[in-house]
Amino acid sequence: MSTIAGIIYILIFIIFALVAYAVMQIKLFGIKVKDFWSFIEANQMLDRLYNFAKQYENMSPQEQVIYLSEAEKIFRAFDNVPSELWEEEYEKYVAVLKKYKDIRMIRWSKT
């Protein structure tokens, strides 16, 4: 029983060491952990908005407002991390930004 407990303690120590190492690397890169976590969440939302932007040409006014709101959250999160982290997502980012600008222009012209 004591060997199992010893193994569990070692595994827990390794997990905490890996988390601490990851946090240290994030901070050394000049990013706040909160900003990095927001970036990860925004990256997931970017995929959803990218697919949504490709599928729907004509959105209802309510869908447009939701899209604009979510896109702004993504833009803020991406602005807080270095661009090297999201080079692979650049095409999706540009597509979401283009749709964002189109919707803003449509909404502006209606007022």
Protein Blocks (a to p, Z undefined) as FASTA:
>chain_A
ZZmmmmmmmmmmmmmmmmmmmmmmmmmnopafklmmmmmmmmmmmmmmmmmmmmmmbdcf
klmmmmmmmmmmmmmmmmmpcfklmmmmmmmmmmmmmmmmmmmmmmmmmZZ
